């Protein structure tokens, strides 16, 4: 089963990338922007946990996104050592485009399934992750 999940992920990643990878985003960068867009702001550690990335990986992802001007960084007023991340205006624009691109990749990946099967697949995947 793991092999099939990996292949489905590879196919989706390929469909996402084939559409031009809006802003040059990888799927991990997209997931990070998407989660930050959902929660509004977060520390790097909290964001990493929310996206299920280890500290070293989220550090690299955040550095690349910051370097491209997609994230805003400010110090936490209660603890000046802590950095709080949020989406920069350019990050919001890239996220909006990438989200639409992701929807199109999803649609293409799921064309073989009818609407009920799509719902069931999403339900089962969420159960596996809970």
C-alpha positions in Angstrom: 0.0 0.0 0.0 2.8 2.4 0.8 4.1 2.0 -2.7 0.8 3.0 -4.1 0.5 6.1 -1.9 4.0 7.1 -2.9 3.2 6.7 -6.6 -0.1 8.7 -6.2 2.0 11.4 -4.5 4.6 11.4 -7.3 1.9 11.7 -9.9 0.3 14.6 -8.1 3.6 16.3 -7.7 4.3 15.8 -11.3 1.0 17.3 -12.3 1.6 20.2 -10.0 5.1 20.8 -11.5 3.9 20.3 -15.1 1.7 23.3 -14.8 4.7 25.5 -14.2 5.1 25.4 -10.4 3.7 28.9 -9.8 6.5 31.0 -8.4 8.8 28.0 -8.7 7.3 26.4 -5.6 8.0 22.9 -4.6 5.1 20.9 -3.1 6.7 21.3 0.4 7.0 25.1 -0.1 3.4 25.2 -1.2 2.2 23.2 1.8 4.1 25.6 4.1 2.6 28.7 2.4 -0.9 27.1 2.5 -0.7 26.3 6.2 0.6 29.7 7.1 -2.2 31.2 5.0 -4.7 29.2 7.1 -3.3 30.0 10.5 -2.2 33.6 9.8 1.1 33.7 11.7 3.3 31.2 13.5 6.8 30.7 14.8 9.1 28.6 12.6 8.8 25.6 15.0 5.0 25.8 15.2 4.8 26.1 11.4 7.1 23.0 11.0 4.9 21.0 13.3 1.7 22.1 11.5 3.1 21.0 8.2 4.7 17.9 9.7 8.3 18.8 8.8 11.3 18.3 10.9 13.2 21.3 12.3 16.0 21.2 9.7 13.6 20.9 6.8 11.3 23.7 7.9 14.4 25.9 8.5 15.5 25.4 4.9 12.0 25.9 3.5 11.5 29.1 5.5 14.9 30.4 4.4 14.1 29.9 0.8 10.6 31.5 1.1 12.0 34.4 3.0 14.8 34.9 0.4 12.1 35.2 -2.3 10.1 37.8 -0.3 7.1 35.5 0.2 7.2 35.7 4.1 7.2 38.6 6.5 9.2 38.2 9.7 8.8 40.1 12.9 10.0 39.6 16.5 7.5 38.4 19.1 6.8 41.4 21.4 6.7 39.0 24.4 10.0 37.2 23.6 12.3 39.2 21.3 14.3 36.0 20.6 11.3 34.4 18.9 10.6 35.1 15.2 7.0 35.2 14.0 6.2 34.4 10.3 3.3 35.5 8.2 2.6 35.8 4.5 4.0 38.8 2.6 1.7 40.4 0.0 3.8 38.6 -2.7 3.4 35.3 -0.8 -0.4 35.8 -0.7 -0.4 36.3 -4.5 1.8 33.3 -5.2 -0.3 31.2 -2.8 -3.5 32.1 -4.5 -2.1 31.1 -7.9 -0.6 27.9 -6.6 -3.8 27.0 -4.8 -5.6 27.1 -8.1 -2.9 25.2 -9.8 -3.2 22.6 -7.0 -6.9 22.3 -7.6 -6.3 21.7 -11.3 -3.7 19.0 -10.5 -6.2 17.4 -8.0 -8.9 17.3 -10.7 -6.6 15.7 -13.2 -5.3 13.2 -10.7 -8.8 12.2 -9.7 -10.5 12.0 -13.2 -10.8 8.2 -12.9 -13.0 8.5 -9.8 -16.6 9.5 -9.6 -17.7 12.2 -7.1 -18.6 9.6 -4.4 -15.3 7.8 -4.8 -13.5 11.1 -4.5 -15.3 11.9 -1.3 -14.6 8.5 0.1 -10.9 8.7 -0.8 -10.6 12.1 1.0 -12.5 10.7 4.0 -10.2 7.6 4.2 -7.0 9.7 3.8 -8.1 12.0 6.6 -8.8 9.0 8.8 -5.4 7.6 8.2 -3.8 10.9 9.3 -5.9 11.5 12.4 
